[in-house]
């Protein structure tokens, strides 16, 4: 999906509702986005045999909400055949809410599990540096070092064992 389309839908949504309503819509769309992983659901949405009204009713039944803004938003997406774009819209909506609240989510990638105190200290340091609230999660991989990624801020910083070895070797060679 073209992210420009998602940005247009999110921009229109943000202009038409208040912050509290946006967060309610985000929570509902988050629940709905989980069903996009189910192939049968996608087949129903793509099926030409299912009318727009039936698709609309089906989606609204999954949401189980009486929020008029959300209902109208879903109707709009069904009308313009943009239902499959909900995950991209949700991602953009998450980004915009992060900007509004000045809160950002990030990932600490390492080859070991970090405890809560280490992560909270890192969150505190980064929050001061970027003057915003940073929330980090630890992801254990085979990365030889530690890397912090905060996509919404465009931040990626790391400390790699290979890089340290290379710099140390270079320093030693210069000294000789």
C-alpha positions in Angstrom: 0.0 0.0 0.0 1.1 3.5 -0.7 1.8 5.2 2.6 0.7 8.5 1.2 -2.9 7.1 1.1 -2.6 6.0 4.7 -1.4 9.5 5.6 -4.3 11.1 3.9 -6.9 9.0 5.7 -5.1 9.6 9.1 -4.9 13.3 8.4 -8.6 13.5 7.7 -9.4 11.4 10.8 -7.2 13.7 13.0 -8.8 16.8 11.6 -12.3 15.5 12.4 -12.0 14.1 15.9 -10.4 15.1 19.2 -7.4 13.4 20.8 -9.5 11.2 23.1 -11.6 10.0 20.2 -8.5 9.3 18.2 -7.1 7.0 20.9 -10.4 5.1 21.1 -10.3 4.6 17.4 -6.7 3.5 17.5 -7.5 0.8 20.1 -10.4 -0.5 18.1 -8.4 -0.6 14.9 -5.6 -2.3 16.7 -8.0 -5.1 17.6 -9.3 -5.3 14.1 -5.9 -5.4 12.5 -5.2 -8.7 14.2 -7.7 -10.5 11.9 -5.8 -9.4 8.8 -3.4 -12.2 9.5 -6.2 -14.7 8.9 -6.4 -15.7 5.3 -10.1 -16.5 5.4 -10.8 -12.9 6.5 -8.8 -11.5 3.7 -10.6 -13.8 1.2 -14.0 -12.5 2.5 -12.8 -8.9 2.1 -11.5 -9.5 -1.4 -14.5 -11.6 -2.5 -16.6 -10.0 -5.3 -19.5 -12.2 -4.1 -19.7 -10.3 -0.8 -21.5 -7.0 -1.1 -20.1 -3.8 0.3 -22.9 -3.7 2.8 -22.1 -7.2 4.0 -18.4 -6.3 4.3 -19.3 -3.2 6.3 -21.6 -5.2 8.6 -19.0 -7.9 9.1 -16.3 -5.4 10.0 -18.5 -3.5 12.4 -19.6 -6.7 14.1 -15.9 -7.5 14.7 -15.4 -4.1 16.3 -18.4 -4.4 18.6 -18.6 -0.6 19.1 -21.2 2.1 18.8 -18.7 4.9 18.1 -20.1 6.9 15.2 -16.8 8.3 14.1 -15.3 4.8 13.8 -18.4 3.4 12.1 -18.3 6.2 9.5 -14.5 5.7 9.1 -15.1 1.9 8.4 -17.9 2.8 6.0 -15.6 5.1 4.1 -12.9 2.5 3.9 -15.4 -0.1 2.6 -16.9 2.4 0.1 -13.5 3.2 -1.4 -12.2 -0.4 -1.2 -9.4 0.5 1.3 -10.2 -2.1 4.0 -7.0 -4.0 3.3 -5.1 -0.7 4.0 -6.2 -0.7 7.7 -2.8 -2.1 8.9 -0.9 0.7 7.1 -3.5 3.3 8.4 -3.0 1.9 11.9 0.8 2.3 11.6 0.5 5.9 10.5 -2.1 6.6 13.2 0.3 5.1 15.8 3.1 7.4 14.5 0.8 10.5 14.7 -0.4 9.7 18.2 3.3 9.4 19.2 4.0 12.8 17.8 0.9 14.3 19.6 1.9 12.8 22.9 5.7 13.2 22.4 6.1 9.5 23.3 8.0 7.1 21.2 8.5 3.3 21.2 11.8 1.7 20.4 13.7 -1.6 20.5 17.0 -2.6 22.2 18.5 -5.4 20.1 21.1 -7.5 21.8 22.4 -11.0 22.0 21.4 -11.3 25.7 18.3 -10.5 27.7 18.4 -7.1 29.5 16.7 -6.7 32.9 14.1 -4.0 33.6 16.5 -1.7 35.5 19.0 -1.6 32.5 16.2 -0.8 30.1 14.6 1.8 32.3 18.0 3.5 32.8 18.5 3.5 29.0 14.9 4.9 28.6 15.7 7.7 31.0 18.9 8.7 29.3 17.3 8.7 25.8 14.2 10.5 27.1 16.5 13.3 28.4 18.5 13.4 25.2 15.5 13.6 22.9 13.3 15.6 25.3 10.4 13.2 25.0 9.2 10.0 26.6 10.9 6.9 25.2 9.6 3.4 25.9 12.0 0.5 25.0 11.5 -3.2 24.6 14.4 -5.8 24.5 14.7 -8.1 21.5 17.1 -10.9 21.8 18.8 -11.8 18.5 22.3 -12.9 17.4 23.4 -9.3 17.0 27.0 -9.1 18.3 26.6 -6.1 20.5 23.8 -3.7 21.4 21.7 -1.6 19.1 18.9 0.8 19.9 16.3 1.7 17.2 13.5 4.3 17.5 11.9 4.3 14.1 9.6 7.3 14.7 12.5 9.5 15.6 14.8 8.0 12.9 17.3 7.0 15.5 19.6 4.0 15.3 22.6 3.7 17.4 24.7 0.7 18.2 27.8 -0.7 19.8 29.1 -3.8 18.0 31.9 -6.1 19.1 33.3 -6.2 15.6 33.4 -2.4 15.4 35.2 -2.2 18.7 37.8 -4.8 17.6 38.3 -3.0 14.3 38.8 0.4 16.1 41.1 -1.1 18.7 43.2 -2.8 16.0 43.4 0.4 14.0 44.5 2.3 17.1 47.2 -0.2 17.9 48.5 -0.2 14.3 48.7 3.6 14.4 50.6 3.5 17.6 53.2 1.1 16.1 
